């Protein structure tokens, strides 16, 4: 599970930029089939955080492995984490 500061659309856009046609959507979420593994991401928008006038989206991402061995899944998930990072600091 990941808690992210993005909308579902932003998350999907990040995946598509990194993986193109390897990303698909179904009725249960987003599927990524790449590098010998298939990951499923169930996205749930949560209450946004508000700091003054600033609104920060909150997204719960439940991740499951549909295909592939543990090593391939971990490697792909590490790349997904880098692809969906947002700037800040």
N, C-alpha and C positions, 0 to 999 in steps of 0.2 A: 504494500500500500504506500502511496505517495500523497502528500498534501502539497498542492501546487498553487501558486498565485497566478492563475491564468483562467481563461474561459475555455469551455470545450472546443470552441472554434479555433482559438489560439493554439491549443494543444495539438489538434488535428493538423493545422497548418504547419506547425513545426515538424511534425512527423512526415508530412507530404514533401516538405522542402528537402528533408534529409533522405527519404526513402522512396519518393515518387509512387509508382504504381504498386509497390509492395504493401501499400497501406490501403485497407478497405474498411467499409463500415457495414455493420449488420444491425439487427434490431436490439442487440445486447451491448453494443459498443463498437470499439475500433479494433481491427485485427492487423497485425504487422507480421508478414511472412518474409524473413530475410536471414541470411547467414546461417542457414541450417536450423532455424527455430521459428516457431509461430507463437507470438505473444498476443494475448487479448487484454484490452484496457476497458474496464467499465468506468464510465465517467459520471460523477455526480456533482452538480454545482451546489455549493454550500453558501451560507450567508457571507456576503462580502464584508471585508473589514473597512471601517471608515476611520480615518485619522484627519481631523479637520475637514477640509473640502476634498481630500483625496480618498477615492474608493479603490480598494484592492480586491480583485476577484479571488475567490477561494474554490479550489477544485479538488475533490477526492478522487484519486485514481487507484482502482483495485486492479492488480495485475495478476494474470494467471498464464501458465505455460500450456499451450494446446498441443504443441509438437516440438520435438528436439530434446537432446540430452541436456543435463544440467549445465555443462560447460558452455554449450552454444547459447543457451538461454541467458546465462549470466553475462556473457560477452555482449550479446545483443542488448540486454537491458542497460549495461554500462554505456553503450553508444547512444541509446535512447535518452538516458539521463543527460548526456552532453548535448544532444540535439535539442532538448526541450528547456535547457537553461535559459534564464532571462537575465538581461543585464541588470546591474545594480551596483551598490557599493557606495 
